[in-house]
């Protein structure tokens, strides 16, 4: 068993970069990755999205996989991020210690299914595309990533909508603390698809302009895609290595209010944040920065902001939503934002909340608007909230 869980490796790919270094550069320069959709043909092509700037075939080359073996865009994004995280952690033999992988995703290989569904229904057709139907299942991406990395001790897929990858990190930490695993590659991956674009458009929560989290005139979210993974290690396996941060608190709660809307009082978020701080045995005033869920929808930002004010009162720490850089990457957002949270601690950064102009009438605080460098960042709270009222908070600490 291990009382403490450390982060020793980071990996990410999103609209703002195909690795950690490129992503950090975009965050430092205030460059959003949200722009015009190129890789999907849809009637919603006018909607701005945070799209990874590679075709699926180009992602196969970056991931180093055979073009002959079926891979969905979702598992390729995840594999690229997980490969980087393992390399960063200096792990070249995953069998040296009991190592597992837990990956979150919301729609798995939906984008691949959309390309082939008409052919699937034509019984006269045959070919390699038929094997790609397996990618539709949510756990397929985890299995493909694990196979490529050689991880066999433990595999798990979590699909709790937009809190999926935060819950993957939470579960990974618990499995290490229980002594079941020594190391866990934890995070998540999701690719853009017509299904998600049509679904969120039907809910009328897509912004036709760049999203404006926590702005009085916010109109909705911009969808995105990508992957983010961290390597979690026990005290034993991380000894002698660079410990980038420690995961000191976490909690998963439920809003129990509505299938797709969070409560006006932010009950689930309030409980998640409160329980996270309680587990870490820290006071609200100890938190240096909040990486908010901050989708830019009317409902989320009011609910999350209300919950934050219930916990922190008049002393809300600096807060921003990096979804204004990446778009909302759904099941991957918790993993990507965990990477950004650890980078904030390592480099003393507080990221800006892009496109904010107008103070929300219901909230007393406003988000951080400019990049802060050389800050004393000791504790970062990262929120991820999903449909079904699933609410998760993670707390990362400087080591």
Secondary structure as UniProt FT lines:
FT   STRAND          6..14
FT   TURN            15..16
FT   HELIX           20..29
FT   TURN            43..46
FT   STRAND          49..50
FT   HELIX           56..63
FT   TURN            67..68
FT   HELIX           73..88
FT   TURN            89..90
FT   TURN            94..95
FT   STRAND          99..104
FT   TURN            108..109
FT   HELIX           110..121
FT   TURN            123..124
FT   HELIX           128..136
FT   HELIX           138..149
FT   STRAND          154..158
FT   HELIX           161..163
FT   HELIX           164..177
FT   TURN            178..179
FT   STRAND          183..190
FT   HELIX           194..202
FT   TURN            203..204
FT   TURN            213..214
FT   TURN            216..217
FT   STRAND          223..224
FT   STRAND          226..233
FT   HELIX           235..238
FT   TURN            239..240
FT   STRAND          245..254
FT   TURN            264..265
FT   HELIX           267..280
FT   HELIX           284..286
FT   STRAND          289..291
FT   HELIX           298..312
FT   TURN            313..314
FT   STRAND          318..320
FT   HELIX           323..326
FT   HELIX           330..332
FT   HELIX           333..347
FT   TURN            354..355
FT   TURN            361..362
FT   STRAND          379..386
FT   HELIX           387..389
FT   STRAND          390..397
//
